[in-house]
Amino acid sequence: MSEPEQSLITDAHRAMVGVKSEPVKVTISEADAHRMRDVLGDKDPRYADGAGFAPAYIIAGMGGGPRRGMPQVLPGGLLTQQEWKFVRPFKVGEELTAVSQVFDIRERMGGRYGYSVLITQGTEYFDAGGNHVASAMITITQFDPKSQRKGDE
Amino acid sequence: MSQRYYEDTNVDDELEPLERTPTTDMAIDFFGRDNPTNPAFSDIEAGKRLGVGGALVPGLLKLSWLTQYVSDWAGTEGHVRNLRAAYRRPDIADRPLVLTGRVVDKRVEDGKNVVELEVVTIAEGQPSTRANVQVELPSRG
């Protein structure tokens, strides 16, 4: 796809900015923590089976995460920026509530992917007492793979 | 895993480089085989259609490795509290990544010993992921 004559970001896309999602329940699972530690080869005793805590990176696999409900403007997408914040360690077995929202949608002309759309979306996680536990924010660069600059593959 | 203390940490301290080779199996197992993921994580052709030249290494896997890398450096009394990453280039499965890092700042903030690091994944000599990480470290005594 060559560069469009007008923006592909519609009023409907813009209307999604700042709208909070319905809350989603997420449980910190021992099985998920175990599997992810195994893949990474993580031997940290704080997160061993039965220790009661999950490694911070379990946030990478949490349901209800930042991509939920993200607008799809173009068919391809790559994660280009990310931020994680941890207020306290995750406890195995605890149930968190995840609330997401789109923070920004913008477009970019030219560059490696040709015309692209950058969408920033974040998720906040709260415990049963309503205390903030963690947050995750991502920026996805959406593009049409057919318009990628030659020589970048 | 040894414990690192705030007083013993200095700006420009370097972390010991660590090599990791991401595979397509790792990408799938990390998220769980029953969970849907981007087909480009395991399918070379899907990665090529996306324009990355092979099976794509998930950014979340790289950031998790960087989290573990810094957490191991800090020791069991340390606490990673924030990571901010920029994915500069896609990485392709089965190609080794070298994790490196250095301390860029240290300060006491609201009574907490905060150390800031810049960590990167390097593929074929070029940084592919660059992250700034804030860690809390304990004091000696």
HADDOCK unambig.tbl for C-alpha pairs under 7 A between the chains (distance, minus, plus):
assign (segid A and resid 35 and name CA) (segid B and resid 30 and name CA) 6.63 0.50 0.50
assign (segid A and resid 36 and name CA) (segid B and resid 30 and name CA) 5.11 0.50 0.50
assign (segid A and resid 39 and name CA) (segid B and resid 26 and name CA) 6.07 0.50 0.50
assign (segid A and resid 39 and name CA) (segid B and resid 29 and name CA) 6.92 0.50 0.50
assign (segid A and resid 39 and name CA) (segid B and resid 30 and name CA) 5.93 0.50 0.50
assign (segid A and resid 40 and name CA) (segid B and resid 65 and name CA) 6.70 0.50 0.50
assign (segid A and resid 46 and name CA) (segid B and resid 76 and name CA) 6.92 0.50 0.50
assign (segid A and resid 57 and name CA) (segid B and resid 64 and name CA) 5.13 0.50 0.50
assign (segid A and resid 57 and name CA) (segid B and resid 67 and name CA) 6.73 0.50 0.50
assign (segid A and resid 60 and name CA) (segid B and resid 60 and name CA) 5.78 0.50 0.50
assign (segid A and resid 61 and name CA) (segid B and resid 31 and name CA) 5.78 0.50 0.50
assign (segid A and resid 76 and name CA) (segid B and resid 50 and name CA) 6.48 0.50 0.50
assign (segid A and resid 79 and name CA) (segid B and resid 59 and name CA) 6.59 0.50 0.50
assign (segid A and resid 80 and name CA) (segid B and resid 86 and name CA) 5.87 0.50 0.50
assign (segid A and resid 80 and name CA) (segid B and resid 87 and name CA) 4.72 0.50 0.50
assign (segid A and resid 80 and name CA) (segid B and resid 88 and name CA) 6.94 0.50 0.50
assign (segid A and resid 81 and name CA) (segid B and resid 85 and name CA) 5.58 0.50 0.50
assign (segid A and resid 81 and name CA) (segid B and resid 86 and name CA) 4.49 0.50 0.50
assign (segid A and resid 81 and name CA) (segid B and resid 87 and name CA) 5.81 0.50 0.50
assign (segid A and resid 82 and name CA) (segid B and resid 84 and name CA) 5.80 0.50 0.50
assign (segid A and resid 82 and name CA) (segid B and resid 85 and name CA) 5.12 0.50 0.50
assign (segid A and resid 82 and name CA) (segid B and resid 86 and name CA) 6.57 0.50 0.50
assign (segid A and resid 83 and name CA) (segid B and resid 83 and name CA) 5.44 0.50 0.50
assign (segid A and resid 83 and name CA) (segid B and resid 84 and name CA) 4.25 0.50 0.50
assign (segid A and resid 83 and name CA) (segid B and resid 85 and name CA) 6.12 0.50 0.50
assign (segid A and resid 84 and name CA) (segid B and resid 82 and name CA) 5.58 0.50 0.50
assign (segid A and resid 84 and name CA) (segid B and resid 83 and name CA) 5.21 0.50 0.50
assign (segid A and resid 84 and name CA) (segid B and resid 84 and name CA) 6.58 0.50 0.50
assign (segid A and resid 85 and name CA) (segid B and resid 81 and name CA) 5.64 0.50 0.50
assign (segid A and resid 85 and name CA) (segid B and resid 82 and name CA) 4.38 0.50 0.50
assign (segid A and resid 85 and name CA) (segid B and resid 83 and name CA) 6.58 0.50 0.50
assign (segid A and resid 86 and name CA) (segid B and resid 81 and name CA) 4.81 0.50 0.50
assign (segid A and resid 86 and name CA) (segid B and resid 82 and name CA) 6.19 0.50 0.50
assign (segid A and resid 87 and name CA) (segid B and resid 81 and name CA) 6.54 0.50 0.50
assign (segid A and resid 145 and name CA) (segid B and resid 49 and name CA) 6.82 0.50 0.50
assign (segid A and resid 145 and name CA) (segid B and resid 50 and name CA) 5.49 0.50 0.50
assign (segid A and resid 145 and name CA) (segid B and resid 51 and name CA) 6.15 0.50 0.50
assign (segid A and resid 153 and name CA) (segid B and resid 51 and name CA) 5.12 0.50 0.50
assign (segid A and resid 153 and name CA) (segid B and resid 52 and name CA) 5.06 0.50 0.50
assign (segid A and resid 153 and name CA) (segid B and resid 53 and name CA) 4.86 0.50 0.50
